[in-house]
Amino acid sequence: MYVNVELDDKPRRLRYQYNDIADVEEKAGLGIAAIFNEDRIGFHSIRLLIWGGLKWADHGLTIHRAGDLLQEYLSRGGDLADLMEKVRQALEQSGIMKFGAAEDKEEGNPEAGA
């Protein structure tokens, strides 16, 4: 399962599997739940999450290129909050994570699930 996103001139699909999340955690030096902590989420984390969710379909995608895709998205008027909601949806669809109620999302309190 995946979530459609448009970061550049073509539709893309975010999908997370176990190894993708492990790769994101390895690069971040943090567990996935810690990445979503309000005090820690930032440009680096968002870029890693986008890279992790897109690399299954674009095997040559680098973290730097994921940052370029984010820049294109923002330059076209994209909203990071909307994009992060799609990341949350894709993570939930994977079964790897579950996020709490809407008020918990605002506070950055995800619950890791398996």
C-alpha positions as CSV (number, residue, x, y, z in Angstrom):
1,M,0.0,0.0,0.0
2,Y,1.2,3.5,-0.7
3,V,0.1,7.1,-0.6
4,N,0.3,9.4,-3.7
5,V,2.3,12.5,-3.5
6,E,3.4,15.1,-6.1
7,L,6.8,16.5,-5.2
8,D,8.0,17.4,-8.7
9,D,6.7,17.0,-12.2
10,K,5.4,13.5,-11.8
11,P,3.3,11.6,-9.3
12,R,5.2,9.6,-6.8
13,R,4.2,7.0,-4.2
14,L,5.2,6.9,-0.6
15,R,5.5,3.4,0.9
16,Y,7.3,2.2,3.9
17,Q,8.5,-1.3,4.7
18,Y,10.5,-2.5,7.6
19,N,13.9,-2.1,5.9
20,D,13.0,1.4,4.8
21,I,12.3,2.5,8.3
22,A,15.5,0.7,9.5
23,D,17.5,2.7,6.9
24,V,15.9,6.0,8.0
25,E,16.6,5.2,11.7
26,E,20.2,4.3,10.8
27,K,20.8,7.5,9.0
28,A,19.1,9.6,11.7
29,G,20.7,7.9,14.6
30,L,17.3,7.8,16.2
31,G,14.3,5.4,16.5
32,I,11.3,6.2,14.3
33,A,9.2,7.4,17.2
34,A,12.0,9.8,18.3
35,I,12.2,11.2,14.8
36,F,8.5,12.4,15.2
37,N,9.2,14.0,18.5
38,E,8.2,17.7,18.2
39,D,11.6,18.8,19.5
40,R,13.5,16.7,17.0
41,I,11.5,16.8,13.7
42,G,13.2,19.1,11.3
43,F,14.4,19.5,7.7
44,H,16.9,16.6,8.0
45,S,14.2,14.3,9.4
46,I,11.6,15.2,6.8
47,R,14.2,14.7,4.0
48,L,15.1,11.2,5.5
49,L,11.4,10.2,5.7
50,I,10.7,11.2,2.1
51,W,13.8,9.4,0.9
52,G,12.8,6.3,2.9
53,G,9.3,6.3,1.5
54,L,10.3,6.8,-2.1
55,K,13.4,4.7,-2.6
56,W,11.5,1.5,-3.1
57,A,10.3,2.9,-6.5
58,D,13.4,5.0,-7.3
59,H,16.3,2.7,-6.5
60,G,18.9,5.4,-7.3
61,L,17.3,8.0,-5.1
62,T,19.8,9.7,-2.8
63,I,19.1,11.6,0.3
64,H,20.3,14.8,-1.4
65,R,18.0,14.2,-4.4
66,A,15.1,13.8,-1.9
67,G,16.0,17.2,-0.6
68,D,15.9,18.6,-4.1
69,L,12.4,17.1,-4.5
70,L,11.3,18.8,-1.3
71,Q,12.7,22.1,-2.5
72,E,10.8,21.7,-5.8
73,Y,7.6,20.9,-3.8
74,L,8.0,24.0,-1.6
75,S,8.9,26.2,-4.6
76,R,5.6,25.3,-6.1
77,G,3.7,26.3,-3.0
78,G,3.7,22.9,-1.3
79,D,3.0,22.7,2.4
80,L,5.2,20.6,4.7
81,A,2.4,19.9,7.2
82,D,0.3,18.4,4.3
83,L,3.3,16.3,3.2
84,M,4.0,15.1,6.7
85,E,0.3,14.0,7.0
86,K,0.9,11.9,3.9
87,V,4.0,10.4,5.5
88,R,2.0,9.5,8.6
89,Q,-0.7,7.9,6.4
90,A,1.9,5.8,4.6
91,L,3.5,4.8,7.8
92,E,0.2,3.7,9.3
93,Q,-0.7,1.8,6.1
94,S,2.6,-0.1,6.4
95,G,1.5,-1.4,9.9
96,I,4.9,-0.3,11.3
97,M,3.5,2.7,13.2
98,K,0.3,3.9,14.6
99,F,-0.4,7.4,15.5
100,G,-2.7,8.5,18.3
101,A,-5.8,10.7,18.0
102,A,-5.6,14.0,16.1
103,E,-4.6,15.9,19.3
104,D,-1.7,13.4,19.8
105,K,-0.5,14.1,16.2
106,E,-0.3,17.8,17.0
107,E,1.8,17.0,20.1
108,G,4.1,14.7,18.2
109,N,3.2,11.5,20.1
110,P,3.3,8.6,17.7
111,E,3.2,5.0,19.0
112,A,5.4,2.5,17.4
113,G,3.5,-0.5,16.2
114,A,4.5,-3.8,14.6
